[in-house]
Amino acid sequence: MFILLVRGGAQFIERQDPTVYASQGKEAPIPEQQITHYAEKGFMLLEGVFSESEVLAFQQELERLRGSTATVAPGETITEPESGDVRSIFRIHESSPIFKALAADKRLADLARYILNDEVYIHQSRLNYKPGFRGKEFYWHSDFETWHVEDGMPRMRALSMSITLTENFEYNGPLMLIPGSHLQYAACEGETPDNHYEASLKKQEYGVPSDTQLEDMVNKGGIVSAKCKPGSVIIFDCNTMHGSNGNISPEPRSNVFFVYNAVSNQVASPFCEQPPRPEYICSREHIKPLP
């Protein structure tokens, strides 16, 4: 059964789906209290998942891809709107053998399988660079709002994992999350413009909550900044409201980002009057579960 929600006036709709799909009694790959925190807050932070040598290999691949964007398919590299610096590179689980292996790493994929209680595939992947001095913000949003409306994702049975490749300080634009915001669907105002994704990947202006909605969510849950060392993993539900400030510090804030979707939750036709977004943003062809 699809939710079939489309954009109209701003409103809250109570969540219909579980946050943790695993059945009671099934052994979790991480301590149970962390799973409980995830279910209640909509996110969790795991420190020190990857070693220094692993992080170094990821960082080297991060720089290699930034310096060889000509090898990436057209459209998959997104630049900052003013400086022209690389902002994101999409579909890196297909273009990079190192990140393809990382996406299937048991430390990540097994946790996604447990939470979603299904085989999983990568719905979207990208590198986020957020360079020092000029890295722009990512405005508040729930990923599911866009994935549902513009991609046709039926249910809230997906999650994101952000593997930090640089230290996340309080001043270099770390990920910010609103605890408990995943328990309500924040339907947003306005209709989806033609080819909205082309502008939204640089600066999102549609599919974002109203000031009143944000104020209500923050009054209830507050805001948490995910400050952590390289090699940590931030896991958050597809409906958790999140964003990040711009980075005017000298310290870049880079991460590799994977979206795990349940195989049973594959996308259908978009729930808006727009054609599907490109494959590099939303996987819909030749979907196979991660090995």
C-alpha positions as CSV (number, residue, x, y, z in Angstrom):
1,M,0.0,0.0,0.0
2,F,1.5,3.3,-1.1
3,I,1.2,6.5,1.0
4,L,0.2,8.6,-2.0
5,L,1.0,12.0,-0.4
6,V,1.7,14.9,-2.6
7,R,2.8,18.5,-1.9
8,G,0.1,21.0,-1.1
9,G,-0.3,23.1,2.0
10,A,2.3,22.6,4.8
11,Q,1.0,20.0,7.3
12,F,2.2,17.2,9.6
13,I,1.0,13.6,9.1
14,E,1.7,11.0,11.7
15,R,4.2,8.3,10.6
16,Q,2.5,5.1,9.5
17,D,5.6,2.9,9.3
18,P,8.0,1.4,11.9
19,T,11.4,2.9,12.3
20,V,13.1,-0.4,13.2
21,Y,11.6,-3.3,11.2
22,A,13.5,-6.1,12.8
23,S,11.3,-8.4,14.8
24,Q,11.6,-8.6,18.6
25,G,14.2,-11.2,19.7
26,K,16.3,-10.8,16.6
27,E,19.9,-10.2,17.6
28,A,21.2,-6.8,16.6
29,P,24.7,-6.3,15.2
30,I,25.3,-3.4,17.6
31,P,24.3,-2.9,21.3
32,E,20.5,-2.9,21.8
33,Q,20.5,0.5,23.5
34,Q,21.8,2.1,20.3
35,I,19.0,0.5,18.4
36,T,16.5,1.9,21.0
37,H,18.1,5.4,20.6
38,Y,17.7,5.2,16.8
39,A,14.0,4.1,17.1
40,E,13.2,7.0,19.5
41,K,15.4,9.8,18.1
42,G,15.6,8.8,14.4
43,F,19.4,8.7,14.3
44,M,22.5,7.3,16.0
45,L,26.2,8.0,15.9
46,L,28.8,5.2,15.9
47,E,32.3,6.3,16.7
48,G,35.5,4.6,15.4
49,V,33.8,2.2,13.0
50,F,36.7,2.4,10.5
51,S,40.4,2.4,11.3
52,E,42.9,5.1,10.5
53,S,44.3,3.1,7.6
54,E,40.9,2.6,6.1
55,V,40.0,6.2,6.5
56,L,43.3,7.2,4.8
57,A,42.4,5.0,1.8
58,F,38.9,6.6,1.6
59,Q,40.5,10.1,1.8
60,Q,42.9,9.3,-1.0
61,E,40.0,8.1,-3.2
62,L,38.0,11.2,-2.2
63,E,40.9,13.4,-3.6
64,R,41.4,11.2,-6.7
65,L,37.8,11.6,-7.7
66,R,37.8,15.3,-7.1
67,G,40.8,15.6,-9.4
68,S,39.4,13.4,-12.1
69,T,35.8,14.4,-12.4
70,A,36.1,14.0,-16.2
71,T,35.9,10.3,-15.6
72,V,32.5,10.7,-14.0
73,A,29.4,10.6,-16.2
74,P,27.9,14.0,-17.1
75,G,25.7,15.5,-14.5
76,E,27.1,13.4,-11.6
77,T,29.4,16.1,-10.3
78,I,27.7,19.0,-8.6
79,T,29.6,22.2,-8.0
80,E,29.0,25.1,-5.5
81,P,26.7,27.7,-7.0
82,E,29.2,30.6,-6.7
83,S,32.7,29.3,-6.2
84,G,32.5,26.4,-8.7
85,D,34.2,24.1,-6.1
86,V,33.1,20.5,-6.2
87,R,30.1,20.1,-3.8
88,S,29.1,16.5,-4.4
89,I,29.8,13.5,-6.7
90,F,27.0,11.1,-7.2
91,R,26.8,7.3,-7.8
92,I,30.2,6.7,-6.4
93,H,29.2,3.1,-5.5
94,E,29.3,2.5,-9.2
95,S,32.2,4.6,-10.4
96,S,34.7,3.8,-7.6
97,P,35.7,0.2,-6.7
98,I,36.8,1.4,-3.2
99,F,33.4,2.9,-2.4
100,K,31.5,0.1,-4.1
101,A,33.2,-2.3,-1.6
102,L,32.5,0.1,1.3
103,A,28.8,0.2,0.5
104,A,28.7,-3.6,0.8
105,D,30.9,-3.7,4.0
106,K,29.2,-5.9,6.6
107,R,29.6,-3.2,9.2
108,L,27.2,-1.0,7.3
109,A,25.1,-3.4,5.2
110,D,24.3,-5.8,8.0
111,L,23.1,-3.0,10.2
112,A,20.9,-1.7,7.3
113,R,19.5,-5.2,6.8
114,Y,18.7,-5.5,10.5
115,I,17.0,-2.2,10.8
116,L,15.0,-2.6,7.6
117,N,14.5,-6.3,8.0
118,D,15.1,-7.0,4.4
119,E,17.8,-7.3,1.7
120,V,19.0,-3.9,0.8
121,Y,20.4,-2.0,-2.2
122,I,21.9,1.4,-2.7
123,H,19.2,3.9,-3.6
124,Q,21.7,6.8,-3.8
125,S,25.3,7.4,-3.1
126,R,27.6,10.5,-3.1
127,L,30.6,12.2,-1.8
128,N,30.0,15.5,-0.1
129,Y,33.0,17.8,0.0
130,K,31.9,21.0,1.7
131,P,35.2,22.8,1.2
132,G,36.7,25.2,3.7
133,F,35.9,28.9,3.5
134,R,33.1,28.6,0.8
135,G,31.2,25.4,1.4
136,K,27.5,26.2,1.3
137,E,24.8,24.9,3.6
138,F,22.3,22.1,3.1
139,Y,19.0,23.5,4.2
140,W,16.6,21.6,6.5
141,H,14.8,18.7,4.8
142,S,13.5,15.2,5.2
143,D,14.9,13.0,2.5
144,F,11.8,10.9,2.3
145,E,9.7,14.0,1.3
146,T,11.8,14.2,-1.9
147,W,12.3,10.5,-2.4
148,H,8.5,9.9,-2.1
149,V,7.3,12.8,-4.2
150,E,10.0,13.0,-6.9
151,D,11.3,9.4,-6.9
152,G,8.2,7.4,-6.0
153,M,9.6,5.7,-2.9
154,P,6.5,4.0,-1.4
155,R,7.3,3.7,2.3
156,M,9.6,4.9,5.0
157,R,11.8,1.8,4.8
158,A,15.1,3.4,3.9
159,L,18.0,4.9,5.9
160,S,21.1,6.9,5.3
161,M,24.7,6.3,6.5
162,S,27.2,9.1,6.4
163,I,30.8,7.9,6.9
164,T,32.9,10.9,8.1
165,L,36.2,11.3,6.2
166,T,37.3,14.5,8.1
167,E,36.7,15.6,11.6
168,N,33.3,17.2,12.2
169,F,33.8,20.2,14.4
170,E,31.0,22.5,15.6
171,Y,32.3,25.2,13.3
172,N,32.8,23.5,9.9
173,G,29.1,22.7,9.1
174,P,28.5,19.3,10.7
175,L,25.3,17.4,10.1
176,M,22.5,18.7,12.4
177,L,19.5,16.5,13.2
178,I,16.1,17.2,15.0
179,P,15.5,14.3,17.4
180,G,12.0,12.7,17.1
181,S,11.3,14.5,13.8
182,H,11.1,11.1,12.0
183,L,7.8,10.4,13.7
184,Q,5.9,12.9,11.6
185,Y,5.8,13.4,7.9
186,A,6.2,17.1,7.2
187,A,4.3,17.7,3.9
188,C,5.7,20.8,2.3
189,E,4.2,23.7,0.5
190,G,4.4,24.3,-3.2
191,E,4.5,22.2,-6.4
192,T,7.6,20.5,-7.8
193,P,9.0,22.7,-10.6
194,D,10.2,21.1,-13.9
195,N,13.7,19.6,-13.6
196,H,13.8,20.6,-9.9
197,Y,16.7,18.3,-9.1
198,E,19.1,20.4,-11.3
199,A,18.8,23.4,-8.9
200,S,18.0,21.5,-5.7
201,L,21.4,19.7,-5.7
202,K,23.1,23.1,-5.5
203,K,20.5,24.8,-3.3
204,Q,17.2,23.3,-2.1
205,E,14.3,25.7,-2.1
206,Y,11.3,23.4,-2.7
207,G,10.5,20.3,-0.6
208,V,11.7,22.1,2.5
209,P,9.6,22.6,5.7
210,S,8.0,25.9,6.6
211,D,9.4,28.1,9.4
212,T,6.4,27.2,11.5
213,Q,6.9,23.4,11.0
214,L,10.6,23.7,11.9
215,E,9.9,25.8,15.0
216,D,7.4,23.1,16.1
217,M,9.8,20.3,15.6
218,V,12.7,22.0,17.3
219,N,10.6,23.1,20.2
220,K,9.7,19.4,20.7
221,G,13.1,17.8,20.0
222,G,15.8,20.4,19.9
223,I,18.8,20.2,17.6
224,V,21.8,17.8,17.8
225,S,25.1,18.5,16.0
226,A,26.9,15.3,15.0
227,K,30.4,16.2,16.0
228,C,32.8,13.3,15.6
229,K,36.2,12.0,14.4
230,P,37.0,10.6,10.9
231,G,35.8,7.0,10.5
232,S,32.6,7.5,12.4
233,V,29.2,6.6,11.0
234,I,26.0,8.7,11.4
235,I,22.9,6.6,10.7
236,F,19.6,8.4,10.3
237,D,16.1,7.4,9.2
238,C,14.8,8.5,5.8
239,N,12.3,10.8,7.5
240,T,14.5,12.5,10.0
241,M,14.7,16.3,9.5
242,H,18.4,17.3,9.0
243,G,20.6,19.9,7.5
244,S,23.9,21.6,7.9
245,N,25.3,25.2,8.0
246,G,27.8,26.6,5.6
247,N,31.5,26.2,6.2
248,I,33.5,29.4,6.5
249,S,36.2,27.8,8.5
250,P,39.5,26.6,6.9
251,E,38.6,23.0,7.8
252,P,36.7,21.0,5.1
253,R,33.9,18.7,6.1
254,S,33.9,15.7,3.8
255,N,31.9,12.4,4.0
256,V,30.8,9.5,1.9
257,F,27.0,9.0,1.9
258,F,25.0,5.8,1.2
259,V,21.3,5.4,1.2
260,Y,20.1,1.9,1.9
261,N,16.6,1.0,0.7
262,A,14.8,-2.3,1.4
263,V,14.4,-4.4,-1.8
264,S,10.7,-4.6,-1.0
265,N,10.5,-0.8,-1.1
266,Q,11.8,-0.2,-4.6
267,V,10.7,3.1,-6.2
268,A,7.6,3.3,-8.5
269,S,6.4,6.2,-10.5
270,P,7.0,9.7,-8.9
271,F,4.1,11.0,-6.8
272,C,4.2,14.3,-8.7
273,E,3.6,15.4,-12.3
274,Q,7.2,15.1,-13.2
275,P,9.3,12.4,-15.0
276,P,11.6,10.3,-12.8
277,R,14.9,11.8,-11.7
278,P,18.1,10.5,-13.4
279,E,19.5,7.1,-12.4
280,Y,22.5,8.7,-10.7
281,I,20.2,10.3,-8.2
282,C,17.7,7.5,-7.8
283,S,18.4,3.8,-8.6
284,R,15.5,2.2,-10.3
285,E,17.0,0.0,-13.0
286,H,18.7,-3.4,-12.6
287,I,18.4,-3.4,-8.9
288,K,20.2,-6.2,-7.1
289,P,20.6,-6.7,-3.3
290,L,24.0,-6.0,-1.9
291,P,26.2,-9.1,-1.6
